[in-house]
């Protein structure tokens, strides 16, 4: 059977989407090539048409996970002022939805605990993704010296990723919600964001 010109690229994209989700859900060491290919609806034998090795797949999957995040938040932030874009990012990042679905979430919170044991190429892909996120966060922060914005962005990302990772690690849902809620509040304060409108109304009516 002869396939169209874009068939190989489309197939590779399917493999990458499956690998990207699997890497975030179970970590690089928990991913098998056979499982990824099956998830993509393909046979194991076709893997080497697209990737030289599992290590190469993991590198590409990490890059794809960060790219998915950039596209998703790019769509959410389109047309928003920097403060509004940052507020939307914080709310989405520190949400139950993100906590409960690591396979389609941020690779920082999903993979930070695994990367120190990974090969250099995978770590380099992760480094590049983190660097890109810091650049994006920096652009949304209030006017200040670039170095100060970058430092605050690094601190905020570390706090948010750590909070999500910790909320996934605990078994008590109420404790997990408490961790996310506390982090949302503190990150908003540190980033110079006002309370969301619904939260402000709730507070004003509670006295």
N, C-alpha and C positions, 0 to 999 in steps of 0.2 A: 504494500500500500504506500502510495506517495502522499506525503503530508504537505500542507501549505507552508509558505515561507516562514511564518512566525511560529510554527508549531513547537520547535525546540525551545524558543524563548518562553512560550506559554507554559510548557511542561516544567522548565526550570523554575518558573515563578511559583507553580503549584508545590514543587518540592520545597522551595524556600519558605513558603507560608507555613507548611506543615512543620518544617524543622524549626522555624522561628518560635512557633507556639510550643513545641515540645521542649526546646531548650529553656524557655522561660518557665515552663511548668515543672520540669524535673531537673534542670541543670544540665550542663554539657555532658557530664559523665552518665547521666540517666537516659540518654538518647541512644536509640539503636537505628542504624540505617534501614533495616528491614521494616521497622515500625513507621519511620518517616515515609518511606516509599509506599507502604500500604495505605497510610493516611492520605497520601496524595493520589491514591487510586492507580498506582503504578507497580510494576514488578521490581524486585530487588536487582535483577540483572541490568536494568536500565540506569542504575545509579551512576556508573562511571562514564556515562555519556555526558554527564553534567558536572561531576566533581571528581577530583583526583583521589580524595580520601575523606574519611569522616572528619578529620581535623579541618579540612578545607570547607566542608559543609557547615561546621560549627562557626567558623569565622564569618562565612556569608550569612548565616542565620542571625548572628549578633548584629551585623551591619544592617540586615533587613529589619530587625526589631527596632533599632533606633530610627531607621527611616520611616517605619510605620508611625512611630510616635511623632516625628516631625510633621508628617502629613496630617495626622489626626488633629494635633493641636494647632497646626497652621490653619486648618479649616475652621476650628472653633474660634480662633483669634482674629479671623478675617474681619476687617472693618472696625475692630475694637481699639480703643485707646490703650496705651501700655498698661495702665493700672487695672483696667477692666480685663485685659488679656491675662495678666498675672493672677488676678482674683479667680478667673475661670479655671486656670491651670491648677491653682492650689486646691480649689474645691473638688475638681475632678481627681486629682492625684490622691488626696486624703479622703477618699470616699469608700464606702462599703463595696461598691461596684469594682473598684480597682483592687481592693483587698481580696475580694472573693474570686477574681478572675486573672491570676498572674499570667496565664498563657497569652493574653492579649494586652497585658499591661506594660509598664516601664521596665526595661531590662536592668536598670540600676537596682531597683528594689528586689528584683527577682534573682539577679546573678552576682551581686557584690560579694556574697559569701563564698562563691565558687571560684572566682577568677584568679585568686592567688595560686591555685593549683593547676591552672591551665597553661598550655604552651604559649610561647611568646606571641605568635600571630593572633591568637584569640585575645590575649591581653591587649595587644595593640589596637584591635578593633574596638574593644570595650573602652579603652582610653580615648580613642577618637570620638566615640559616641558621647561619653561624659563631657569631653571638652566642648562638643557642639551644644549640648544641653546648657552648659554654663554660659556659653555665648548668648544663647537665646534668652535665658533668664536675665542676664545682665542688661539686655536691651529693654526689658520691661520694668526694671527697677527705677526708682526716682533719680532725678539728676544728681550726679556726684562725680567724683573722679572715677575714671574707668577702672583703676585698680581697686577702689573701694566697692564699686558695683560687682566686680568679679569676685572679690572676697566674700561679699554678702551672698551672692548667688551660690558659691560653693558651700557655704554654711547652710543655706536654706535647703539646697538639694540633699545634702547629707542628712539633715534633720528629717526631711519628708521621706526619703527612701528608707531611713532607719525606722521611722514610725510605721510605715507600711509593712516592712519586714517583721517587725516585732508584733504588729497586730495579727499577722498571719501565723506567727509562732505560738501565740498563746491559745489555749483551748476554750477559754471563757469568752463568749461573744460580747458580754457587757464590758469586760476589761478591754477587749479589742476596740470597741467603740469609744471607750474612754480615752485610749491612747490616741486614736485618730482625731477625736474632738479637741483634746488638749493641744495637739500639734497644730491643727488648723488655726486655733485661736492665737497661739504664740507666733506662728509664721506670719499671719496677717499683721500682727502688731509690729514684728521686726521688719516687715516689708513696707510698712507705712500704709497699709490698706485699712479702710474703714470696715465696720461690720457689714455683712450682707443685709439688705433691706429687711428680709423676713426675720433675721435675728435681732435687728435693732427694734422692730416692732414688738417682738416677743419680750425683749428686755424692758421696753418702756411700759408694757402692760402688766408687768409682773409685780409692780410695787403696790 
